[in-house]
Amino acid sequence: MNSNRVYYLLLCILLSLVLLFGCQQKSEDVSASDEAAAPSTDVTDARSVVLGTLATERIQTSSWDSGRTEQSSGYFAAETEAGFYFEYGGQLFYADKADLSNWVAVCAVPECAHTCVTDMYMDVCGAYVGGSFLLKDERIYYLAAKTYDPKYWSNVSGFNPRFIASMAPDGTDRRVEHIFGLPEGVIRSGSGGGTLMTDGQNFLNSEFSLNKDGLYDSWITVVDKDGEYILFSETLEDQAPYAMTWRHLEGIYGDTALYFQMMDNEMGTAFYLRNRELTSVDISGLPYTGAYLSGNTMWVFRPGDGYYAVDLTTREEVRLADCQLETSVSHIMQPNCILESTFVGWNAVDISADVEEHSLRFFDGEQWHDIAVPEELQNLEEREYLEPMALASDRILFALVKVTGENREQFVYQIVLGTDEPVLELLGKLG
């Protein structure tokens, strides 16, 4: 038996003992100051966007290093000494730790109503950052396109350029950091689309464009700490590339893995992009929604059964613990931070309607806790659910969207860690 196998088995046995014994026991304030009339569009070399990874094992913070450590925020949130940044619905919000009931849009556009989603991007809120962001060296980095905010980025040259943008922590001084290039011979047309994303070490731009022959030029461009390169480029008849993180796609926590439609139509493979090379791990056939991924090991939950650690190379499994509820889903944010419930996560939608009273159990690495469910969460409407967004230094942050007619409201909840009796509580409304 090789040393890696021994290490894996010992790790699984240790975690199993912890879980089983646990089962036996029941920046500063953001201000809305005016920004300059026009953005800065000086394009710096991509090397100036020095990408690193998180210096903690949880939420992204304002201190970074060059090593690779796991994180569970999916780049939906960031923590500073003063407060939290929180992205939801494409917009970025901030709250000071002294008053987590007051979440304000990180926007410096005068008289902005912060309704970029409902306004269909015609008058875009300055807090719009798309699906994820990075906080680094007192700058907030995000991915943008000219069509996202045609008024603000009107003086960025080129036909619908896609680029890395940044802004100051209070939403001022928005500027272009790097404009994505095109593969040789490719012309971006008016018929096309794509996705922009970051995995914390790379910025990725996947695009397709209908060419004069009626075929799709398809490509994926990546910017890392050393510059820009083409990861994929091909002309296709009827299929465009699609790339995103598995955290965004299926709520897989832990190591950031990528999903590529072009390479994985059956959704059975996760890709690591490291040192400009793709390596894959096979996760097909596993209940991966809400699972935890670390290298070639995945911790999974089988409803009505229990928790397992799976070696993705050998498919050897070690059973860790029983499930806590008769009907439930689980989110393994880390092996020492597990949420099992009837209403947390989009994967709970199919079971929540049949539950008379919602339940939530939380594993803190030592024992399971019964968490009281607030009354307003006991009466969720059809298709509503509480979404776990980020594991911070001392709490778990959640989001809830309530839609009434044309009115859309977003709320933040939390569970504070390190207490004998953790509580799920409402913090406040976003915006």
N, C-alpha and C positions, 0 to 999 in steps of 0.2 A: 504494500500500500504506500503510495507516494506521500510526500509531506503535505502537499496541497489537500489531498483527500483527507488526511488525518486532521489537518486544521479545520477543514469544513465540517467534519463529523463532530469534533470537539465543540466548535462554535454552535452547531445545531443542538447538541446535548445540553450545553450550558443554557441556551435560550429556552429550551424545552423545560428545564428544571425551574427557571425563573417564572415562566408562564404558568406551569402546573401548580407550583406552590402559591403563586398569586391567586389562582382560581379557588384555592381552598379558603381564602380570606374573602368573607362576603366581599435737529438741525435748527433745529432752529425753527421758530414759528414761520409758517407760510403766510406771506402778505400778498395782497392783490395790488401790487404796484404797477404803474403803467410801464409797458415795454416800448422799445423803439418802434418807430413807424414801419420799418422794413427789416427783414431778417438779415443776418450776416450769411453770405453764401460763399465765403472763402473756403474752398475745398482743400483740406489738409491731406497729407499722405496717410494712407490707411494705417501705417505703423504708429501714428500718433494716437490711434484708438487702441490703447494697450489693454487687451482683454486678459483677465485673470479668472479666478474662480473664488468661491466663497471661503472666507477664513473661519467660518463656523460650520457646524454640521447641520445647521438648520436654516434660518432665514438669511437672505443676503444682507450684508452690513456695509457700513461705509469704510471698513478696513479690509484690504484684500491681500492675497499673497499669490505666489506663482504655482502653488501646489494644487492638486485636484482633490477636493473633499466633497462628500455627499451633501445634498441640501434637499429640502422638501417644499420650498415655496413655489417652485415652478416659475419663479420670477414674476409672481403676482404681487409680491410684497417686499419691503425692505425696512430694516430697522436701523435707527441711529441712536445716539445717546439721548437725544431730545424727544424722538417720537417715531411714528410709523408712517411709511408710504404704502398705499394699498391700491392696486389696480383692479377695477371691475367694470365690465361692460365697455372696455376700451379706454376708460378714463382713469386718470391717476388722482388719488386723494391723499390728504395728509391730516394727521391728528397728533397733537402734542401729548406726551405721556401724562402730563399734568391734567389733561381734560380729554379723555378718549371718547367723549360723547359728541365732540365737535369736529367733524370730518369735512374739510374744505377742499374744493378742486384746486389742483396745482396749476393755476391758470392766471396769467397776468394780462389777459385781453380785457380792455376797459368795457364795462357794462355787459360782459358775457353772461348769458343765462345758463351756461354749462349743460346744454341739452344737445350735444353733438350727435347722439344716436337718433333721437327723434327728429332732428332737423335734416337728417339724411346728408350730413356733411356739407350743406350749403353755407352755413356760418359755423365753422368748426371751433369748438372749445379748445383753448390752448392746452388743456389737460389731456387731450386725446393722444394716447401713445400706442394704440393698437392692443395686441394681445399680451405683451410682456415688456419689461424694461430692465435696465441695469443702473445701479447707483455706484458711482466710482469717482474718486478724487473730486468730490464736491460738484459733480456733473451727473445729470440723469440722461442716459443714452437710450434711445428707442429707434424703431424703424419706421420710416415714413415714405410716402409717395406724393407726387404733386397733386394727384387727384384727391388725396385725403383732405387737403386744405388748399384748394386752388387759389384762394385770395392771398393767403399768407406766403405761400411758396411761389408766387407768380413770377418772380425774377430768377428762379432756378432754371438754368438753360436746359434744353433738350426736350424731346417728346415724352411726356409722362415719366420723368426720371424717378427711380427708386433709390433711396439713400438712407444712411445712418444719420440721425439728427441728435442733438443734445440740447439741454437747457439747464439753467441754474436751479438750485434746489427750491426756489420760490416760483419757478415757472417763467422767469424773465430770461432774456438773452438766448432765445432759441436760434440755433444755427445748424448749418450742414457740416457734417464731419467727413463724410465720404459718399461719393456717388457710385453706385454699382455700375460696372461696365457690362458690355455685351460680348458674347462669343464672336469670333472672327466671322464676318460675312452675314451676321444676323442683323436684321432691322426690326425694331419694335414697331408693330403696326397698331391700328386702332382697335383691332379685334384680338383680344388676349386677356391675360389676367395672371394671377399667381398669389403666392403667400410670402410674407416676410416674417422671420422668426429669429430668436436667439436661443442658444442652449447654454449661455453663460461663458463659453469659451470662444464661440463663433457667432457671427451674424450671417444668416443664410437668406438668400433671395431666390425663390423658385418661380420661374415665369414660363409662359408659353405665348406664342404670337403666330397668328395665321399669316402665312407667307403668300406670295403671288401665285404659287402653284396649288394653293388650296390645302397645303399641309401645315402641320404645327411644328414650328421651331420651338424646342423645349430645352430648358437649361436650368441649372442650379449654380449660383455663384456664392462663394463663401469669402468672408473677410475674417482673418484671424490676426493675431498679434504681429505676424510677419508680412501682412499684405493681403491681396486679393487673388483668388484662383477659381477656375471653373471645375466644379465637382462632377458635373454631368452635363452633356450637351448632345442632343440627337434630334433628328427630324422624324416626326411621327404622323401617322394618318389620322388618328382619331382620339388620342389620349394625351392629356397634358400632365406634367409632373405635379405632385402634391407632396409637400413636406411639412411636418410639424413634430413637436415633441410628444412622446407617449404620455407625458404628464398632462398636456393639453387635451390629447385625444381620448385617453382612457383612465386618467387619474392615477397613473403609475408613479409612485414616489421613489425617492432615493436617487440613484445615478441617473443623469440625464441621458435618455436614449431617444433616437430619432425614428420616425416612421416615414418611409418613402413609398408612395403609391406605385411608382414605376417599378420598384424592385420587389414589392411585397403586396400584391393585390389580395392575397388571402389574409392579410393582417396577422401573420404568424411570426414575423421577425422584427427584432429591435436592433437598431444599429448604433454603435458608438462611433463618434467621429473624433479621433485622437491623432495628433501629429499628421493631419491631412490624409489619414487613411481610415477607411470604414472597416470595422469588424462587426460581425453579427452574432446575435444569440437567438436561439429558437425558443419562442414562448408560446408556440401553437399548442392548442389543446388545454391550456391552463386558464383558470379563472383570474385573468390578470387585472381586471378593473379594481382599483383600490389596492393593488398589491405593492410590494416594496422590492426594488431591484438593486442589487449590489454586485457588480461584476457579473459572474456567471451563476449567481444564486438569486432566487426569487422566493420571497415569503408570500404565500397566497392563503386565501380564505375560501373554504368550500361551505356554502350555506347548509345549515342543518347537520354539519359534520364537524369541522374544526380548522385549525391552522397547521400549515405545512411549510417546511423549508425544502425547496427543490433545487437540486444541482442541475443547471440547464445543459451541462455537457453530457452527463451520464443519465439524467432523468431520475436519479436516485432521490427518494423523498424521505424526510424525517418528520413524523407527526409531532407537533409541539403542544397542542392543547385542544380541548373541546371548544365548540362554539358556546357562547354565553346566553344566547336567546334562541327560542325555537324557530322563529322566522326573523331573519336579519340579513344585513349586508355589513361589510367591514371596510375600514380604511386604515391600512398599516402605514402611517406616516413615517414611522421608524419602528424597529422591533421593540423599542421601549415607549412607544406612543401609538396606541391602537384604539380606534373608535368603532364599536360594534353597536348597531342601532337598527331602527325600523324607518328612519326618516332622514338620515344624513347622507348626502351625495345623490347625484342624479340616478345612480343605480338602485336607489331605494324607491323610485317613483312607482315601479310596478308592484311593489308589495305594500306600500304605505296606505293605499286606499282600503285595504282589507283589514287594517289593524285598528282595533277599537281604542287602544291607548298606547301612545308611542313610548318607547323605551330607549335608553342610551346607557351603554357601559363603556368605561374608559380604563385602559391599562396603562399604568405609569412607569412600567419597568419593574415594579415590585408586586403590585397587586391590582385587582380589578375594583373599580368604584362604580356604584350606581349613581348616575347623574339625573337629578330632577329635571324634567322637561317643562319649560315655561308654558303657561296656558296658551299663549298665542301660537306656539309651535305644535300644540296638540290639535289645533284646528286649522291646519294648512289646507289650502284649496287644492284641487286636482292639479297635478303636475308641478306643485311647489315643493321645494326641498331646501334643507340647509346645506350649504356647500363648504367643506373644509378647504381653506385657501392657503394657510401658511402656518408653520410651526416656528414660533419666535423663541427668543431666549427664555422667556418665562410664561408663555401663553400660547394657546392655539387660537387663530383668528378664522372666523367663518363669515360667509356672506349669505344673505337671503334676499330674493327679489319677489316683490308682491306687485301684481298687475291687476288694476281695477279699471276696466274700460280702456281709455287711452292714457291713464295715469300709471306710471312705472316708478316704484320706489325701491331703493336698495338700502339694506340694513347690515350692520356689522355686529356679530356676536363674539364672545370669547369664553374660553375656559382657562383660568389661571392655574399654572402648574405649581407643584411643590406644596400644596395644601393637603391637609388630612381629609377634607371634604370638598373636593372641587365642585364648582358650580358653573352651569351654562347660563350666561347672562347677556342681555342686550346692552351694547355699548352706545350705539347711536345710528343715525341715518347718514348715508353718504350724500354730501352736497346740501 
